[in-house]
């Protein structure tokens, strides 16, 4: 059995052993410790959606923007996974909007793509959040909701939220196709209607 304290701390976070982790942090353990894949303690807690563990770690100044080998950070992952309480926690503990995932995207883009409506509402209406950021694929959050969503009411609501928050509906992809053109091509009539109505305003 490996009794190395670093291994123990990583395992304790994985197993959500709050008391052990708090004792180690009180003794001066590195709160931004990472595993072999560069996953920080906070990112491990985020993967497991362990809010109490995350709250403990940020109280010891864990970095919510620390990225692993595949460029996930606690804040980016929480947004992509739809973990609303964690996103709120990280926004109040220094989440940065200029740290991007491996697709050069924000937390809002995968949240929109996956239909995490409450996270979309929060991020799209957070002061200073780059709602129209374009990722490496040439897509905004709106574009991902159109292209990678399934056209159902959930995605209509996501798109309505982005529009209400002031997104630019006319940012085209690298092929010069707009969100409206993609929605028409996919036959998403409710989204087509919504985008056409918005463009007439």
PyMOL commands that place a pseudoatom at each C-alpha (Angstrom):
pseudoatom trace, name=CA, resn=UNK, resi=1, chain=A, elem=C, hetatm=0, pos=[0.000, 0.000, 0.000]
pseudoatom trace, name=CA, resn=UNK, resi=2, chain=A, elem=C, hetatm=0, pos=[1.284, 3.417, -1.001]
pseudoatom trace, name=CA, resn=UNK, resi=3, chain=A, elem=C, hetatm=0, pos=[1.249, 5.774, 1.965]
pseudoatom trace, name=CA, resn=UNK, resi=4, chain=A, elem=C, hetatm=0, pos=[2.730, 8.686, 0.089]
pseudoatom trace, name=CA, resn=UNK, resi=5, chain=A, elem=C, hetatm=0, pos=[0.801, 11.734, 1.365]
pseudoatom trace, name=CA, resn=UNK, resi=6, chain=A, elem=C, hetatm=0, pos=[0.267, 13.128, -2.135]
pseudoatom trace, name=CA, resn=UNK, resi=7, chain=A, elem=C, hetatm=0, pos=[-1.304, 9.885, -3.315]
pseudoatom trace, name=CA, resn=UNK, resi=8, chain=A, elem=C, hetatm=0, pos=[-3.402, 9.812, -0.175]
pseudoatom trace, name=CA, resn=UNK, resi=9, chain=A, elem=C, hetatm=0, pos=[-4.645, 13.336, -0.752]
pseudoatom trace, name=CA, resn=UNK, resi=10, chain=A, elem=C, hetatm=0, pos=[-5.581, 12.636, -4.369]
pseudoatom trace, name=CA, resn=UNK, resi=11, chain=A, elem=C, hetatm=0, pos=[-7.405, 9.473, -3.306]
pseudoatom trace, name=CA, resn=UNK, resi=12, chain=A, elem=C, hetatm=0, pos=[-9.125, 11.250, -0.427]
pseudoatom trace, name=CA, resn=UNK, resi=13, chain=A, elem=C, hetatm=0, pos=[-10.529, 13.892, -2.794]
pseudoatom trace, name=CA, resn=UNK, resi=14, chain=A, elem=C, hetatm=0, pos=[-11.597, 11.163, -5.227]
pseudoatom trace, name=CA, resn=UNK, resi=15, chain=A, elem=C, hetatm=0, pos=[-13.416, 9.379, -2.361]
pseudoatom trace, name=CA, resn=UNK, resi=16, chain=A, elem=C, hetatm=0, pos=[-14.832, 12.650, -0.998]
pseudoatom trace, name=CA, resn=UNK, resi=17, chain=A, elem=C, hetatm=0, pos=[-13.141, 12.233, 2.405]
pseudoatom trace, name=CA, resn=UNK, resi=18, chain=A, elem=C, hetatm=0, pos=[-13.678, 15.804, 3.588]
pseudoatom trace, name=CA, resn=UNK, resi=19, chain=A, elem=C, hetatm=0, pos=[-12.222, 15.508, 7.087]
pseudoatom trace, name=CA, resn=UNK, resi=20, chain=A, elem=C, hetatm=0, pos=[-8.973, 13.911, 5.921]
pseudoatom trace, name=CA, resn=UNK, resi=21, chain=A, elem=C, hetatm=0, pos=[-8.521, 16.495, 3.171]
pseudoatom trace, name=CA, resn=UNK, resi=22, chain=A, elem=C, hetatm=0, pos=[-9.191, 19.377, 5.549]
pseudoatom trace, name=CA, resn=UNK, resi=23, chain=A, elem=C, hetatm=0, pos=[-6.652, 18.003, 8.046]
pseudoatom trace, name=CA, resn=UNK, resi=24, chain=A, elem=C, hetatm=0, pos=[-4.014, 17.724, 5.310]
pseudoatom trace, name=CA, resn=UNK, resi=25, chain=A, elem=C, hetatm=0, pos=[-4.696, 21.260, 4.087]
pseudoatom trace, name=CA, resn=UNK, resi=26, chain=A, elem=C, hetatm=0, pos=[-4.467, 22.597, 7.628]
pseudoatom trace, name=CA, resn=UNK, resi=27, chain=A, elem=C, hetatm=0, pos=[-1.044, 20.968, 7.853]
pseudoatom trace, name=CA, resn=UNK, resi=28, chain=A, elem=C, hetatm=0, pos=[0.016, 22.874, 4.732]
pseudoatom trace, name=CA, resn=UNK, resi=29, chain=A, elem=C, hetatm=0, pos=[-0.628, 20.339, 1.944]
pseudoatom trace, name=CA, resn=UNK, resi=30, chain=A, elem=C, hetatm=0, pos=[-0.527, 21.776, -1.576]
pseudoatom trace, name=CA, resn=UNK, resi=31, chain=A, elem=C, hetatm=0, pos=[-4.136, 22.626, -2.470]
pseudoatom trace, name=CA, resn=UNK, resi=32, chain=A, elem=C, hetatm=0, pos=[-3.198, 22.779, -6.178]
pseudoatom trace, name=CA, resn=UNK, resi=33, chain=A, elem=C, hetatm=0, pos=[-1.630, 19.315, -6.215]
pseudoatom trace, name=CA, resn=UNK, resi=34, chain=A, elem=C, hetatm=0, pos=[-2.169, 17.389, -9.469]
pseudoatom trace, name=CA, resn=UNK, resi=35, chain=A, elem=C, hetatm=0, pos=[-2.235, 13.754, -10.552]
pseudoatom trace, name=CA, resn=UNK, resi=36, chain=A, elem=C, hetatm=0, pos=[-0.186, 12.317, -13.424]
pseudoatom trace, name=CA, resn=UNK, resi=37, chain=A, elem=C, hetatm=0, pos=[-2.678, 13.756, -15.954]
pseudoatom trace, name=CA, resn=UNK, resi=38, chain=A, elem=C, hetatm=0, pos=[-2.387, 17.232, -14.503]
pseudoatom trace, name=CA, resn=UNK, resi=39, chain=A, elem=C, hetatm=0, pos=[-5.811, 17.009, -12.858]
pseudoatom trace, name=CA, resn=UNK, resi=40, chain=A, elem=C, hetatm=0, pos=[-5.870, 19.186, -9.768]
pseudoatom trace, name=CA, resn=UNK, resi=41, chain=A, elem=C, hetatm=0, pos=[-7.643, 18.244, -6.561]
pseudoatom trace, name=CA, resn=UNK, resi=42, chain=A, elem=C, hetatm=0, pos=[-10.346, 20.748, -7.468]
pseudoatom trace, name=CA, resn=UNK, resi=43, chain=A, elem=C, hetatm=0, pos=[-10.764, 19.302, -10.952]
pseudoatom trace, name=CA, resn=UNK, resi=44, chain=A, elem=C, hetatm=0, pos=[-11.147, 15.812, -9.462]
pseudoatom trace, name=CA, resn=UNK, resi=45, chain=A, elem=C, hetatm=0, pos=[-13.848, 17.138, -7.119]
pseudoatom trace, name=CA, resn=UNK, resi=46, chain=A, elem=C, hetatm=0, pos=[-15.484, 18.863, -10.106]
pseudoatom trace, name=CA, resn=UNK, resi=47, chain=A, elem=C, hetatm=0, pos=[-15.480, 15.668, -12.176]
pseudoatom trace, name=CA, resn=UNK, resi=48, chain=A, elem=C, hetatm=0, pos=[-17.336, 13.998, -9.309]
pseudoatom trace, name=CA, resn=UNK, resi=49, chain=A, elem=C, hetatm=0, pos=[-19.657, 16.994, -8.779]
pseudoatom trace, name=CA, resn=UNK, resi=50, chain=A, elem=C, hetatm=0, pos=[-18.630, 17.034, -5.106]
pseudoatom trace, name=CA, resn=UNK, resi=51, chain=A, elem=C, hetatm=0, pos=[-19.752, 20.499, -4.093]
pseudoatom trace, name=CA, resn=UNK, resi=52, chain=A, elem=C, hetatm=0, pos=[-18.708, 20.325, -0.438]
pseudoatom trace, name=CA, resn=UNK, resi=53, chain=A, elem=C, hetatm=0, pos=[-15.217, 19.151, -1.395]
pseudoatom trace, name=CA, resn=UNK, resi=54, chain=A, elem=C, hetatm=0, pos=[-14.931, 21.915, -3.978]
pseudoatom trace, name=CA, resn=UNK, resi=55, chain=A, elem=C, hetatm=0, pos=[-16.089, 24.483, -1.422]
pseudoatom trace, name=CA, resn=UNK, resi=56, chain=A, elem=C, hetatm=0, pos=[-13.441, 23.276, 1.021]
pseudoatom trace, name=CA, resn=UNK, resi=57, chain=A, elem=C, hetatm=0, pos=[-10.680, 23.408, -1.600]
pseudoatom trace, name=CA, resn=UNK, resi=58, chain=A, elem=C, hetatm=0, pos=[-11.518, 26.921, -2.809]
pseudoatom trace, name=CA, resn=UNK, resi=59, chain=A, elem=C, hetatm=0, pos=[-11.615, 28.086, 0.815]
pseudoatom trace, name=CA, resn=UNK, resi=60, chain=A, elem=C, hetatm=0, pos=[-7.921, 27.104, 0.843]
pseudoatom trace, name=CA, resn=UNK, resi=61, chain=A, elem=C, hetatm=0, pos=[-7.393, 29.104, -2.399]
pseudoatom trace, name=CA, resn=UNK, resi=62, chain=A, elem=C, hetatm=0, pos=[-7.529, 26.243, -4.911]
pseudoatom trace, name=CA, resn=UNK, resi=63, chain=A, elem=C, hetatm=0, pos=[-7.119, 27.633, -8.443]
pseudoatom trace, name=CA, resn=UNK, resi=64, chain=A, elem=C, hetatm=0, pos=[-10.428, 27.361, -10.356]
pseudoatom trace, name=CA, resn=UNK, resi=65, chain=A, elem=C, hetatm=0, pos=[-8.573, 28.051, -13.640]
pseudoatom trace, name=CA, resn=UNK, resi=66, chain=A, elem=C, hetatm=0, pos=[-5.802, 25.431, -13.303]
pseudoatom trace, name=CA, resn=UNK, resi=67, chain=A, elem=C, hetatm=0, pos=[-5.782, 23.292, -16.448]
pseudoatom trace, name=CA, resn=UNK, resi=68, chain=A, elem=C, hetatm=0, pos=[-4.905, 19.618, -16.855]
pseudoatom trace, name=CA, resn=UNK, resi=69, chain=A, elem=C, hetatm=0, pos=[-3.096, 18.000, -19.782]
pseudoatom trace, name=CA, resn=UNK, resi=70, chain=A, elem=C, hetatm=0, pos=[-6.215, 18.217, -21.978]
pseudoatom trace, name=CA, resn=UNK, resi=71, chain=A, elem=C, hetatm=0, pos=[-6.852, 21.859, -20.993]
pseudoatom trace, name=CA, resn=UNK, resi=72, chain=A, elem=C, hetatm=0, pos=[-9.833, 21.244, -18.728]
pseudoatom trace, name=CA, resn=UNK, resi=73, chain=A, elem=C, hetatm=0, pos=[-10.045, 23.521, -15.703]
pseudoatom trace, name=CA, resn=UNK, resi=74, chain=A, elem=C, hetatm=0, pos=[-12.529, 23.220, -12.830]
pseudoatom trace, name=CA, resn=UNK, resi=75, chain=A, elem=C, hetatm=0, pos=[-14.509, 26.192, -14.172]
pseudoatom trace, name=CA, resn=UNK, resi=76, chain=A, elem=C, hetatm=0, pos=[-14.488, 25.016, -17.797]
pseudoatom trace, name=CA, resn=UNK, resi=77, chain=A, elem=C, hetatm=0, pos=[-15.437, 21.457, -16.860]
pseudoatom trace, name=CA, resn=UNK, resi=78, chain=A, elem=C, hetatm=0, pos=[-18.215, 22.548, -14.486]
pseudoatom trace, name=CA, resn=UNK, resi=79, chain=A, elem=C, hetatm=0, pos=[-19.764, 24.609, -17.281]
pseudoatom trace, name=CA, resn=UNK, resi=80, chain=A, elem=C, hetatm=0, pos=[-19.504, 21.806, -19.835]
pseudoatom trace, name=CA, resn=UNK, resi=81, chain=A, elem=C, hetatm=0, pos=[-20.974, 19.274, -17.393]
pseudoatom trace, name=CA, resn=UNK, resi=82, chain=A, elem=C, hetatm=0, pos=[-23.836, 21.538, -16.338]
pseudoatom trace, name=CA, resn=UNK, resi=83, chain=A, elem=C, hetatm=0, pos=[-22.817, 21.638, -12.660]
pseudoatom trace, name=CA, resn=UNK, resi=84, chain=A, elem=C, hetatm=0, pos=[-24.597, 24.903, -11.856]
pseudoatom trace, name=CA, resn=UNK, resi=85, chain=A, elem=C, hetatm=0, pos=[-23.636, 25.194, -8.172]
pseudoatom trace, name=CA, resn=UNK, resi=86, chain=A, elem=C, hetatm=0, pos=[-19.970, 24.630, -9.007]
pseudoatom trace, name=CA, resn=UNK, resi=87, chain=A, elem=C, hetatm=0, pos=[-20.091, 27.219, -11.793]
pseudoatom trace, name=CA, resn=UNK, resi=88, chain=A, elem=C, hetatm=0, pos=[-21.576, 29.711, -9.302]
pseudoatom trace, name=CA, resn=UNK, resi=89, chain=A, elem=C, hetatm=0, pos=[-18.888, 28.834, -6.763]
pseudoatom trace, name=CA, resn=UNK, resi=90, chain=A, elem=C, hetatm=0, pos=[-16.069, 29.270, -9.279]
pseudoatom trace, name=CA, resn=UNK, resi=91, chain=A, elem=C, hetatm=0, pos=[-17.443, 32.559, -10.595]
pseudoatom trace, name=CA, resn=UNK, resi=92, chain=A, elem=C, hetatm=0, pos=[-17.212, 33.883, -7.047]
pseudoatom trace, name=CA, resn=UNK, resi=93, chain=A, elem=C, hetatm=0, pos=[-13.645, 32.562, -6.672]
pseudoatom trace, name=CA, resn=UNK, resi=94, chain=A, elem=C, hetatm=0, pos=[-11.858, 34.128, -9.619]
pseudoatom trace, name=CA, resn=UNK, resi=95, chain=A, elem=C, hetatm=0, pos=[-13.043, 32.218, -12.705]
pseudoatom trace, name=CA, resn=UNK, resi=96, chain=A, elem=C, hetatm=0, pos=[-11.304, 33.710, -15.728]
pseudoatom trace, name=CA, resn=UNK, resi=97, chain=A, elem=C, hetatm=0, pos=[-12.999, 34.180, -19.087]
pseudoatom trace, name=CA, resn=UNK, resi=98, chain=A, elem=C, hetatm=0, pos=[-9.764, 34.192, -21.099]
pseudoatom trace, name=CA, resn=UNK, resi=99, chain=A, elem=C, hetatm=0, pos=[-8.740, 30.611, -20.236]
pseudoatom trace, name=CA, resn=UNK, resi=100, chain=A, elem=C, hetatm=0, pos=[-10.026, 28.298, -22.958]
pseudoatom trace, name=CA, resn=UNK, resi=101, chain=A, elem=C, hetatm=0, pos=[-10.527, 24.560, -23.427]
pseudoatom trace, name=CA, resn=UNK, resi=102, chain=A, elem=C, hetatm=0, pos=[-8.788, 22.371, -26.014]
pseudoatom trace, name=CA, resn=UNK, resi=103, chain=A, elem=C, hetatm=0, pos=[-11.221, 23.622, -28.664]
pseudoatom trace, name=CA, resn=UNK, resi=104, chain=A, elem=C, hetatm=0, pos=[-10.258, 27.183, -27.717]
pseudoatom trace, name=CA, resn=UNK, resi=105, chain=A, elem=C, hetatm=0, pos=[-13.746, 27.532, -26.292]
pseudoatom trace, name=CA, resn=UNK, resi=106, chain=A, elem=C, hetatm=0, pos=[-15.382, 29.018, -23.208]
pseudoatom trace, name=CA, resn=UNK, resi=107, chain=A, elem=C, hetatm=0, pos=[-17.453, 27.248, -20.547]
pseudoatom trace, name=CA, resn=UNK, resi=108, chain=A, elem=C, hetatm=0, pos=[-20.595, 28.600, -22.257]
pseudoatom trace, name=CA, resn=UNK, resi=109, chain=A, elem=C, hetatm=0, pos=[-20.026, 26.879, -25.603]
pseudoatom trace, name=CA, resn=UNK, resi=110, chain=A, elem=C, hetatm=0, pos=[-20.276, 23.226, -24.442]
pseudoatom trace, name=CA, resn=UNK, resi=111, chain=A, elem=C, hetatm=0, pos=[-23.000, 24.204, -21.952]
pseudoatom trace, name=CA, resn=UNK, resi=112, chain=A, elem=C, hetatm=0, pos=[-25.034, 25.500, -24.909]
pseudoatom trace, name=CA, resn=UNK, resi=113, chain=A, elem=C, hetatm=0, pos=[-24.231, 22.475, -27.054]
pseudoatom trace, name=CA, resn=UNK, resi=114, chain=A, elem=C, hetatm=0, pos=[-25.439, 20.114, -24.311]
pseudoatom trace, name=CA, resn=UNK, resi=115, chain=A, elem=C, hetatm=0, pos=[-28.542, 22.060, -23.386]
pseudoatom trace, name=CA, resn=UNK, resi=116, chain=A, elem=C, hetatm=0, pos=[-27.513, 22.958, -19.820]
pseudoatom trace, name=CA, resn=UNK, resi=117, chain=A, elem=C, hetatm=0, pos=[-30.047, 25.781, -19.686]
pseudoatom trace, name=CA, resn=UNK, resi=118, chain=A, elem=C, hetatm=0, pos=[-29.425, 27.055, -16.145]
pseudoatom trace, name=CA, resn=UNK, resi=119, chain=A, elem=C, hetatm=0, pos=[-25.668, 27.271, -16.722]
pseudoatom trace, name=CA, resn=UNK, resi=120, chain=A, elem=C, hetatm=0, pos=[-26.288, 29.043, -20.044]
pseudoatom trace, name=CA, resn=UNK, resi=121, chain=A, elem=C, hetatm=0, pos=[-28.572, 31.557, -18.285]
pseudoatom trace, name=CA, resn=UNK, resi=122, chain=A, elem=C, hetatm=0, pos=[-25.952, 32.218, -15.637]
pseudoatom trace, name=CA, resn=UNK, resi=123, chain=A, elem=C, hetatm=0, pos=[-22.927, 32.583, -17.917]
pseudoatom trace, name=CA, resn=UNK, resi=124, chain=A, elem=C, hetatm=0, pos=[-24.666, 34.470, -20.723]
pseudoatom trace, name=CA, resn=UNK, resi=125, chain=A, elem=C, hetatm=0, pos=[-25.815, 37.058, -18.189]
pseudoatom trace, name=CA, resn=UNK, resi=126, chain=A, elem=C, hetatm=0, pos=[-22.526, 37.313, -16.279]
pseudoatom trace, name=CA, resn=UNK, resi=127, chain=A, elem=C, hetatm=0, pos=[-20.971, 40.748, -16.732]
pseudoatom trace, name=CA, resn=UNK, resi=128, chain=A, elem=C, hetatm=0, pos=[-17.972, 40.625, -19.032]
pseudoatom trace, name=CA, resn=UNK, resi=129, chain=A, elem=C, hetatm=0, pos=[-18.512, 37.056, -20.224]
pseudoatom trace, name=CA, resn=UNK, resi=130, chain=A, elem=C, hetatm=0, pos=[-17.543, 36.690, -23.920]
pseudoatom trace, name=CA, resn=UNK, resi=131, chain=A, elem=C, hetatm=0, pos=[-20.915, 35.446, -25.186]
pseudoatom trace, name=CA, resn=UNK, resi=132, chain=A, elem=C, hetatm=0, pos=[-19.852, 35.660, -28.865]
pseudoatom trace, name=CA, resn=UNK, resi=133, chain=A, elem=C, hetatm=0, pos=[-16.459, 33.966, -28.461]
pseudoatom trace, name=CA, resn=UNK, resi=134, chain=A, elem=C, hetatm=0, pos=[-15.575, 31.868, -31.530]
pseudoatom trace, name=CA, resn=UNK, resi=135, chain=A, elem=C, hetatm=0, pos=[-13.815, 28.549, -30.896]
pseudoatom trace, name=CA, resn=UNK, resi=136, chain=A, elem=C, hetatm=0, pos=[-11.294, 26.696, -33.014]
pseudoatom trace, name=CA, resn=UNK, resi=137, chain=A, elem=C, hetatm=0, pos=[-14.096, 25.135, -35.095]
pseudoatom trace, name=CA, resn=UNK, resi=138, chain=A, elem=C, hetatm=0, pos=[-15.331, 28.610, -35.980]
pseudoatom trace, name=CA, resn=UNK, resi=139, chain=A, elem=C, hetatm=0, pos=[-18.433, 28.278, -33.811]
pseudoatom trace, name=CA, resn=UNK, resi=140, chain=A, elem=C, hetatm=0, pos=[-20.033, 30.472, -31.158]
pseudoatom trace, name=CA, resn=UNK, resi=141, chain=A, elem=C, hetatm=0, pos=[-22.197, 29.150, -28.305]
pseudoatom trace, name=CA, resn=UNK, resi=142, chain=A, elem=C, hetatm=0, pos=[-25.255, 29.916, -30.448]
pseudoatom trace, name=CA, resn=UNK, resi=143, chain=A, elem=C, hetatm=0, pos=[-23.823, 28.042, -33.417]
pseudoatom trace, name=CA, resn=UNK, resi=144, chain=A, elem=C, hetatm=0, pos=[-23.071, 24.967, -31.291]
pseudoatom trace, name=CA, resn=UNK, resi=145, chain=A, elem=C, hetatm=0, pos=[-26.607, 24.975, -29.884]
pseudoatom trace, name=CA, resn=UNK, resi=146, chain=A, elem=C, hetatm=0, pos=[-27.938, 24.954, -33.467]
pseudoatom trace, name=CA, resn=UNK, resi=147, chain=A, elem=C, hetatm=0, pos=[-25.495, 22.498, -35.042]
pseudoatom trace, name=CA, resn=UNK, resi=148, chain=A, elem=C, hetatm=0, pos=[-24.935, 20.056, -32.186]
pseudoatom trace, name=CA, resn=UNK, resi=149, chain=A, elem=C, hetatm=0, pos=[-28.303, 20.409, -30.466]
pseudoatom trace, name=CA, resn=UNK, resi=150, chain=A, elem=C, hetatm=0, pos=[-31.298, 18.374, -31.607]
pseudoatom trace, name=CA, resn=UNK, resi=151, chain=A, elem=C, hetatm=0, pos=[-33.757, 21.181, -32.325]
pseudoatom trace, name=CA, resn=UNK, resi=152, chain=A, elem=C, hetatm=0, pos=[-36.014, 20.310, -29.387]
pseudoatom trace, name=CA, resn=UNK, resi=153, chain=A, elem=C, hetatm=0, pos=[-37.580, 22.798, -26.958]
pseudoatom trace, name=CA, resn=UNK, resi=154, chain=A, elem=C, hetatm=0, pos=[-34.562, 22.519, -24.663]
pseudoatom trace, name=CA, resn=UNK, resi=155, chain=A, elem=C, hetatm=0, pos=[-32.344, 23.997, -27.376]
pseudoatom trace, name=CA, resn=UNK, resi=156, chain=A, elem=C, hetatm=0, pos=[-34.955, 26.564, -28.394]
pseudoatom trace, name=CA, resn=UNK, resi=157, chain=A, elem=C, hetatm=0, pos=[-34.785, 27.741, -24.762]
pseudoatom trace, name=CA, resn=UNK, resi=158, chain=A, elem=C, hetatm=0, pos=[-30.972, 27.834, -24.824]
pseudoatom trace, name=CA, resn=UNK, resi=159, chain=A, elem=C, hetatm=0, pos=[-31.012, 29.877, -28.033]
pseudoatom trace, name=CA, resn=UNK, resi=160, chain=A, elem=C, hetatm=0, pos=[-33.702, 32.217, -26.660]
pseudoatom trace, name=CA, resn=UNK, resi=161, chain=A, elem=C, hetatm=0, pos=[-31.524, 32.742, -23.561]
pseudoatom trace, name=CA, resn=UNK, resi=162, chain=A, elem=C, hetatm=0, pos=[-28.472, 33.582, -25.677]
pseudoatom trace, name=CA, resn=UNK, resi=163, chain=A, elem=C, hetatm=0, pos=[-30.524, 36.000, -27.800]
pseudoatom trace, name=CA, resn=UNK, resi=164, chain=A, elem=C, hetatm=0, pos=[-32.033, 37.669, -24.718]
pseudoatom trace, name=CA, resn=UNK, resi=165, chain=A, elem=C, hetatm=0, pos=[-28.515, 38.085, -23.307]
pseudoatom trace, name=CA, resn=UNK, resi=166, chain=A, elem=C, hetatm=0, pos=[-27.495, 39.958, -26.463]
pseudoatom trace, name=CA, resn=UNK, resi=167, chain=A, elem=C, hetatm=0, pos=[-25.574, 37.438, -28.569]
pseudoatom trace, name=CA, resn=UNK, resi=168, chain=A, elem=C, hetatm=0, pos=[-24.865, 38.224, -32.208]
pseudoatom trace, name=CA, resn=UNK, resi=169, chain=A, elem=C, hetatm=0, pos=[-27.036, 35.848, -34.259]
pseudoatom trace, name=CA, resn=UNK, resi=170, chain=A, elem=C, hetatm=0, pos=[-25.238, 36.642, -37.524]
pseudoatom trace, name=CA, resn=UNK, resi=171, chain=A, elem=C, hetatm=0, pos=[-21.727, 35.339, -36.763]
pseudoatom trace, name=CA, resn=UNK, resi=172, chain=A, elem=C, hetatm=0, pos=[-21.139, 32.798, -39.541]
pseudoatom trace, name=CA, resn=UNK, resi=173, chain=A, elem=C, hetatm=0, pos=[-18.846, 29.763, -39.456]
pseudoatom trace, name=CA, resn=UNK, resi=174, chain=A, elem=C, hetatm=0, pos=[-15.695, 29.328, -41.537]
pseudoatom trace, name=CA, resn=UNK, resi=175, chain=A, elem=C, hetatm=0, pos=[-17.886, 28.304, -44.500]
pseudoatom trace, name=CA, resn=UNK, resi=176, chain=A, elem=C, hetatm=0, pos=[-19.837, 31.596, -44.209]
pseudoatom trace, name=CA, resn=UNK, resi=177, chain=A, elem=C, hetatm=0, pos=[-22.973, 29.750, -43.061]
pseudoatom trace, name=CA, resn=UNK, resi=178, chain=A, elem=C, hetatm=0, pos=[-24.984, 31.552, -40.404]
pseudoatom trace, name=CA, resn=UNK, resi=179, chain=A, elem=C, hetatm=0, pos=[-26.822, 29.894, -37.496]
pseudoatom trace, name=CA, resn=UNK, resi=180, chain=A, elem=C, hetatm=0, pos=[-30.062, 30.539, -39.407]
pseudoatom trace, name=CA, resn=UNK, resi=181, chain=A, elem=C, hetatm=0, pos=[-28.729, 28.758, -42.503]
pseudoatom trace, name=CA, resn=UNK, resi=182, chain=A, elem=C, hetatm=0, pos=[-27.732, 25.748, -40.374]
pseudoatom trace, name=CA, resn=UNK, resi=183, chain=A, elem=C, hetatm=0, pos=[-31.116, 25.686, -38.636]
pseudoatom trace, name=CA, resn=UNK, resi=184, chain=A, elem=C, hetatm=0, pos=[-32.875, 25.724, -42.019]
pseudoatom trace, name=CA, resn=UNK, resi=185, chain=A, elem=C, hetatm=0, pos=[-30.626, 22.946, -43.346]
pseudoatom trace, name=CA, resn=UNK, resi=186, chain=A, elem=C, hetatm=0, pos=[-31.465, 20.799, -40.308]
pseudoatom trace, name=CA, resn=UNK, resi=187, chain=A, elem=C, hetatm=0, pos=[-35.178, 21.535, -40.549]
pseudoatom trace, name=CA, resn=UNK, resi=188, chain=A, elem=C, hetatm=0, pos=[-35.383, 22.980, -37.026]
pseudoatom trace, name=CA, resn=UNK, resi=189, chain=A, elem=C, hetatm=0, pos=[-38.473, 25.090, -37.706]
pseudoatom trace, name=CA, resn=UNK, resi=190, chain=A, elem=C, hetatm=0, pos=[-38.855, 26.499, -34.186]
pseudoatom trace, name=CA, resn=UNK, resi=191, chain=A, elem=C, hetatm=0, pos=[-35.251, 27.690, -34.163]
pseudoatom trace, name=CA, resn=UNK, resi=192, chain=A, elem=C, hetatm=0, pos=[-35.602, 29.088, -37.709]
pseudoatom trace, name=CA, resn=UNK, resi=193, chain=A, elem=C, hetatm=0, pos=[-38.676, 31.015, -36.594]
pseudoatom trace, name=CA, resn=UNK, resi=194, chain=A, elem=C, hetatm=0, pos=[-36.887, 32.361, -33.505]
pseudoatom trace, name=CA, resn=UNK, resi=195, chain=A, elem=C, hetatm=0, pos=[-33.793, 33.466, -35.432]
pseudoatom trace, name=CA, resn=UNK, resi=196, chain=A, elem=C, hetatm=0, pos=[-35.853, 35.048, -38.233]
pseudoatom trace, name=CA, resn=UNK, resi=197, chain=A, elem=C, hetatm=0, pos=[-37.989, 36.935, -35.708]
pseudoatom trace, name=CA, resn=UNK, resi=198, chain=A, elem=C, hetatm=0, pos=[-34.841, 38.203, -33.957]
pseudoatom trace, name=CA, resn=UNK, resi=199, chain=A, elem=C, hetatm=0, pos=[-33.175, 39.315, -37.202]
pseudoatom trace, name=CA, resn=UNK, resi=200, chain=A, elem=C, hetatm=0, pos=[-36.216, 41.479, -38.038]
pseudoatom trace, name=CA, resn=UNK, resi=201, chain=A, elem=C, hetatm=0, pos=[-35.914, 43.440, -34.784]
for i in range(1, 201): cmd.bond("trace and resi %d" % i, "trace and resi %d" % (i + 1))
show_as sticks, trace
zoom trace
